[in-house]
Amino acid sequence: MSAAQLSTFVTVLLSSGLVAAVPLALAALGETFAEQAGLLNLGLEGMMLTAAFAGFYVALNTSSVAAGLLAGLAAG
């Protein structure tokens, strides 16, 4: 593997990791505020997955992005 290929591989690996970590970091930030309010929510990742699935499903079946957004907000 040449130096250019290795550099490209490392760059892609780090950027992919950062992209994958952002939703979890935002969920952790939201839970931090909830903890300060005295609430404990252990199902944040599950709520995010449920909202994403509901939003996609409704948007796909209704062909309406607005309906998908509302469904995602309601499910999450």
N, C-alpha and C positions, 0 to 999 in steps of 0.2 A: 504494500500500500504506500503510495507516494505521500509526500508531505501535504500536497494540495488536497488529496482525497481525505486524509486524516483531519485536516482543518475543516473541511466541509462537513464531514461526519460529526465532529464535535459540535460544530455550530448548529446543525440540524437537531442533534440530540438535546442540547441545552434549550433551544427555542421550543422544541416539542414538550419538554418537561415543564417549561414555564407556562405554556398554553394550557396544559393539563392541570396545573396547580392553581390557576387563577380562580376557577369556580369554588374550589375547596377553601381557598384563602378568604374569599368573600363570605362564604358561609360561616367560617370561623370568626370573622369580624362581626357579623350579625349576631352570633351567639355570645360574643363578648359583651355587646350592648344588652342583650337579654339577661345575661348573668348579673350585670350591674343593676338591673331592675328587679332582681330576685327570682328570675324564672330559670328553669332548666329544661332545655329541649335537646334530647339526644338523637332525634330523628331528622336532623337537618339534611343529610345527604339523601335520605329516602324521600323527603318532601320535595327536594329538587328534582329527583328522578321522576316522581309521580307527576309533578307539574309539567315537566318536559314531555312526558309521554302523552298526557291529556291535551296539551297544547298542540302537539303534532297531530294527534289523532283527529281532533276537531277541525284543525285547519285543513287537513287532507280531505276529510269527508264533506266539508262545507265549502271548500275553495275560498275561504275567507280568513285572511290573516288576523283581522280584528277579532273574529270569533275564537280563533285559536289562542290569541293573547288573553282574552277574557277567560277562556277555559283553563289556561295555565295559571292565571292569577287565582281563580277559584279553587283549583286543585291544590295549589301550594299554600 
